[in-house]
Amino acid sequence: MAHNILITGGSGYLGGSLLAHLASPSTNLPPYSTLYALVRTPEQASQVQSLYSATPLTLDLSNPPAVQETIISHNITIIYHLYNPLDTSTHTLIEALAQVQQNTGLQTHFLYTTGAKLFSSHVGAPTSTPLLDTDPTLLEIQSSLLLDHQSTTTGHPLLKQGVRANVSVVSRAAELGVKSYIFAPCIVYGEGKGFGNRISIQTVAVVQAARRVGRVWDPHVGYAGEPTWPVCHVDDNTALYARILERILAGEEVGSGREGWFLASSGSVRWRDLYEAMAVALKKRGVVETEDVLKADDEVLGKMSEAWGCEKDFVEVMLGGLCTFTAEHGKKIGWTPQYPPEHIIEAADAEVELILRNLKDEVSSLGGVRANQQ
């Protein structure tokens, strides 16, 4: 029996880019049966069918019985969940895969898209040295962030929900014999290839913040040195999704469960360098009056939080932080990023132009949390 694949989040930045890649004539995957795409509207159904030759599935993820019935009746064996890194309802999907595995005898797979924020200073993760995505103790590290003494003293409570989701996916999948993969995007940039959202989140947040308060500010307070963050061009991010899928379809081991963590990144850049490059591009277009980037004080952070409609301590979550999460796993399965980390600085002018062309005025107060966009 051949695999049936379901992709959620297909109207988002990452999911749409993946669907477009899988539909490309240049993409050569091992044989599979049917590619399904989760949709919410008739318009989305029409798009995924006409643009990507994917079979649309209309499904309400908040209805567990309907979710299980649909996955089981369609014999779906691989799920790429690109919906929301704070999603704690993944057990329904995993349990349905386990039932399909029992019915068909075919190994099932669950890839869960999380986010680099959940391996950063924002949740109290280790940042003094590189944190490799091949570290055999990653599950223990993530679990330790949820201990009572940690959860109340370090990290943002909202993001701890995402850490809990990561741990829950790995644990529940292992209990049921489903192979799990935790895929972490970082600062992803470049134009998306899908029919829906074509722009990222964290670069967008910098532009939106500048528009709202009149200049680009550096929100970091109390850091020794200049904070850095991993980056990845959207094409390289998509290529890692596809490489994992290719190896799964070929029946090859890629590392799953406790060993199934993947960061899509070619390396890290200083936030300061990114702010400055984007400030130059924004001034060039008359969005801000100066390209100078200053450190935000408490008063400025307050104004930024008011503009965003969020708590003051969430401004840095949206616009900065320190993350030493480092990509090694993808390279071990043949993934080679085409864009070096410094390319995001070189491409800042084009990125700002892309964002301003696509930017909508309405902004979620959760900023860069949703995975189907970043």
N, C-alpha and C positions, 0 to 999 in steps of 0.2 A: 504494500500500500504506500502511495506517495503522500508527502506532507501537504496539509492545508494550512495556509498562513493567514493570520489576522493582524492587521496593523491598526492601532488606535491613534488618534491625534493627527489624522491625515490632512486636516485643514490648517494645521499649525506650521510654523517655520521649519521645524525639524522633520515632522512627519510628512509634510508635503514634499520636501526635498528628497526624502527617501523614496516615496512613491514615484516621483519623477525619474529618479535614478533607476529604479527597478524596471520601469517601462522603457528605458532607453535601449535602442538596438545594440549599443556597445556593451551592455551589461549581460554577462554570460554566466548564469547560475546553473548549478546542477538541477535536474528535473524535479518538479514538484507539481501538485495537482491544481489547486486553486489559490489565488491571492484575494483575500477579502479585505475591505477597508471599512472601518466603523464610521457611520455617518449619522447626522441628526436631522437633516432636512432633505427634501427631494432635490433641491439644487445641488447639494453636496453629492448626492447619489449620482446625479447626471454627470457631474464633473469627474469623479473618480472613475466612472465607467468609460467616458469618452476620451479622457486624457491619458489614463493609465491602464486601461483594460482590466481594471480591478472590479471584483464583484462587490457592490455595496451591501452592507449589513446595517439596518437601522436597529439600534439597540440602546436601551436606557441602562447605563451602568449602575444606576441606583436601585435597580430592580433585580436582586440576586436570582430569584427563580427563573426569570426570563433570560438572564445572562447564561446561566448554566444550561438551560434547555437549548439555547441557540448554539453554544459552543459544542455541546455534545451531539446535537442533531446534524451539525455540519462537519463533524469529525475534525475539528480544528486541533492541530497538534503543535503549532508554533504560534505564540502570541508575542508581538512586539508592542509593549504598552508605553506609548509616548504621550501620555495624557497629563499627568500631574504628579510631581515628585513628593507632594504631601498626601498622596492617596493612601489611605489605610484600609481600603475595601478590596485589596487585591486577592484576598483569600478566596473569594468567589471564583475568580478567573483560574487560580491555581487548582482549586478543587475540581473545577470542570475539566481542566486538562488531565488531572489524575484519573478521572472517570473515562475519558477518551483513551487514555493509555491502557487502562484495564480492558476496555472494550476491543481495542484494535491490536494491542501488543506492541504498538509503535512508541518509542521513546518520545516524550513530549518536552517542550522547552518554553520557558517564560523569561523574556527580556524586559527588564523594568528600567525606565529612564528616570534617573534621580537628578542630582545637580551638584556641581563642585562646592557650592555653599555648604553642603552637608558634610564636607571634609575640611572645613576651614575654621578660622578664628571665630566665626559666627556661631559655631556650636561647641566651641571649646576643644576642637581637634588639635592634635600635636602640630606645631608649626615651626619648631626650632630647627628641624632638619627635614629633608625631603621625605614625604610620605608616599611610598611607591604603591601603585595599584596592584602590584604583585605581592605585597606584604602578606605573609600567611596569617598574621594576627589581625587583619582588618576587621573581621567580624567582632572580635573581642574589643577592639578599639571603639567601634561604633556602639557596641553594647554598653561599654563603660560610660559613655556619654549620657546614658539614660539612668544611671544610678542616682538615687535620691540626693546624695551630697553633691553630685555634679549638676544635676538638672536644675537646681535652684541657685547655683552660684556662677555658672559659666554658660554662655551661649544664649541665643534668643529662643524663647519658648515655642514660637511658631515653627521655627526650623527644626527644633527637636522632634516635632511630629514627623518630619521627613526622615530623620535618622531612625525613628521607630519603624517607619514604613520599610526602610532598607532591611533592617534586622528581621522584620516580620516576613518579608518575601523570602529571604534566604532560609529562615527556619522552617516555615510552613512548606516550602517546596521540597526541602530535604526530607521532611516527615512523610511526604506523599510520593517521593521518587521522581518528582519533576525536576528537570535541570533548570537552574535559575542563573541569570546573568544581570548584574547591576551595572548599568551604563551611565556614566556621568559626563554630560556636556559641561563646558566651562563658559568663558566669554566666547561665544560663537559670533562670527561676523561674516559679511558678504551677503549677496542677494540670494534669498531662498528661491528654490525652483518650483515650488508648489503653486496651486491655484488660489490658496488662501493667504495667510500672513506671509509676507516676503522679507520681513525685517526681524532682527534679533530683539533681545530685551535689554541687556546691560549697556550696550552702546547707545541704545535708544534712551535709556534712563539718564545718561549723561546729557544728551541733547534736551530732553524734556526738563530736567532740572535747571539747565542754563536758561531756557526760555522762561521759566517761571520766576527765577530770581535775578535774571539780568546778566549773569556771568557764570563761568565755570569755576566752581569751588572744589577744593580738596577737603573731603569730610573727615579725614583720618586724624584722630586725636589719641595721643599716648602711645604711639608706636616708636620702637627703636629702629631707626633706618627707614627705608622706603618700602612700603608694602607691595607685594607682587601678586599676580594672579595668572593662572594658566589660560592660554588662548587657543583658538582653533578656527580655521576657515570652515565655513559651512560645507564645502565640498569634501574636506578631509573628514569632518564629522560623519557625513553621509557614507563615505568610503569605509569607515570602521563599522558602522551598522551593517553594511553590505558584506564586508569581509567575514564578520561573525556568522551571518546568515549563510554565506557560501560554505563555510566549514561545517555548519550544522547539517545542511542539506547533503553534504558529501559524506556524512557519518563520521566526521573526524572530531576528535576531542579538542576543545578550545579552552578548557578550564571553566568549571561551573561551580555553583554553590559557594562554599567558603573560598574557593579559588576563582570565582567568576566576576571579579571586579574589573571594570574597564573605564579608564579616563581617556577621552578623546582630546588630545592636546599635543601640539608640536613643541611646547615650551612655555615659559612665563615671561611677562613684561611687567615693568613698574607701572602702577596706576598713574603716577605723576606724568610719565612719558605719554600715556594715552590721553590724559586730560589735556596736556599742552597741545598735542597734535590736533585734537578735536576743537580746542578753543581757537586755534588759528583758522580752521575751516569754518567755524561758526562766525567769527568776526568777518571773514571774507564775504560771507553771505548776509551780513548785517543783522544776524540774530543776536549777537552781543556786541558791546561797544569796545571791549578790550580783550586781548588774547592772554593777558596776564592771569595766571592761576594762583590764587591765594589760599592759605589754610583757613578753613571755616572755624569761627569761634562759636561759642554757645548760642549767641544771638542769631547768627546766620543759620546754624542748624535748626533753631526754632522756626525761623522763617521758611526754611526748606520743608520742614515737617508739616507746617501749616499748608504750604502749597500742595503737598502730596496728600494731605489728609491722613497722615500716619503719625505714630509716636516718634519722638525725637531720636530715640536709640535705633530706629529702623532705617534712618537715612543712610547710615554707613552700610547697612545690609544691602541696600539697593544700589549703592554707588561705589563700594569699595570692599576693604577687608584684606586679610592675609590668608593665602592658600598655598601650601607647598605640596599639594597632591601632584604626583608626577607619573606620567604615562610610560609604562614599560610593557604591559600585557599585550596591547595591540601589535607591537613590533614582533612579539614572539609568534604571532599567527600570520605574519606577512603583511601587516598594515604599515605603509610608509607615507606619512603626511607630506604633501607637496609644497605647503606654504610654511616657511620658518616663522617663529614667533614675532620677529620684528616686522613682518609684513603688515600686521595690523596697524602699526604706526605709519608705515609708508602708504597704506590704503585709507588713512583716516579721512582724507578729503572726499574720496569717493563714498565712504561709508556715511559721512554726514549728508552728502547730497542725496543718497539713497533714502536715508531716514526722513529727511525733510520732505521728500517727494511722497512718502507713504504714510507719514505720521498722522495719527488721528488725535483729536483734542482730548477725547475721553480716555482716562488712564486709570487702571486698577490701582488701588492703594497698596496692593501686594507687590507691585513692581516686578522684579525679576524672579518670581517664584515659579510661574507656570512653565512646565517643561515642554508643552506643545508649542511654545513660542521661543524658548531659549534652552 
